Amino acid sequence: MSQMAQISKDTLIGDILKADPDSASFFMAIGMYCVACPASLGETLEQACMVHGVDADEITEKLNEQIASRDSAEHSEPEK
């Protein structure tokens, strides 16, 4: 994953997916199938959560935890 400042409710879905393509599976797992829709790329995380009846604060926290844990795992792997 490329380095990205922490995700906030104002972060665009497109920016999240660009910085962390693996987050698409996270969105799909919670029923946000619209990540494949071009229009969703310009929506903020908060807007997408409102449409899907999901708590934006909770999703923001989970996404940041997922990215942080993946980043720490990548940094702890020995260089090849």
C-alpha positions in Angstrom: 0.0 0.0 0.0 1.2 3.5 -0.7 1.6 5.9 2.3 -1.6 7.8 3.0 -2.6 10.0 5.9 -5.1 8.5 8.1 -8.5 8.0 6.6 -11.3 10.3 7.8 -15.0 10.5 7.1 -14.1 13.2 4.5 -11.8 10.9 2.5 -13.0 10.1 -0.9 -13.8 6.4 -1.6 -11.7 6.7 -4.8 -8.7 7.9 -2.7 -9.0 5.1 -0.2 -9.1 2.5 -3.1 -6.2 4.1 -4.8 -4.1 4.1 -1.7 -5.2 0.7 -0.5 -6.7 -1.5 -3.3 -7.3 -4.3 -0.7 -9.9 -2.0 1.0 -12.3 -3.0 -1.8 -12.8 -6.4 -0.2 -13.4 -4.7 3.2 -16.2 -2.6 1.6 -17.7 -5.6 -0.2 -17.7 -7.6 3.1 -19.9 -5.0 4.8 -22.3 -4.8 1.8 -20.9 -1.7 0.1 -20.9 -3.2 -3.3 -21.0 0.3 -4.9 -17.2 0.6 -4.7 -17.2 -0.8 -8.3 -19.5 2.1 -9.4 -17.7 5.0 -10.9 -19.9 7.5 -9.1 -18.9 6.1 -5.7 -15.3 7.1 -6.3 -16.2 10.8 -5.8 -18.2 10.1 -2.6 -16.8 10.7 0.8 -16.6 7.8 3.2 -19.3 9.5 5.3 -21.6 9.9 2.3 -21.3 6.2 1.3 -21.9 5.2 4.9 -25.1 7.3 5.1 -26.4 5.7 1.9 -25.8 2.2 3.3 -26.9 2.9 6.9 -23.4 2.2 8.3 -21.8 4.1 11.1 -19.1 6.2 9.5 -17.0 6.6 12.7 -16.9 2.8 13.1 -16.0 2.2 9.5 -13.3 4.9 9.6 -11.8 3.3 12.7 -11.8 -0.2 11.2 -10.3 0.9 7.9 -7.5 2.7 9.7 -6.9 -0.3 11.9 -6.8 -2.6 8.9 -4.3 -0.4 7.0 -2.1 0.1 10.1 -1.9 -3.6 10.7 -1.1 -4.3 7.1 1.6 -1.6 7.1 3.2 -2.9 10.3 3.2 -6.5 8.8 4.8 -5.2 5.6 7.5 -3.4 7.6 8.2 -6.3 9.8 8.9 -8.7 6.9 12.6 -9.3 6.3 14.0 -7.8 3.1 14.6 -10.2 0.2 
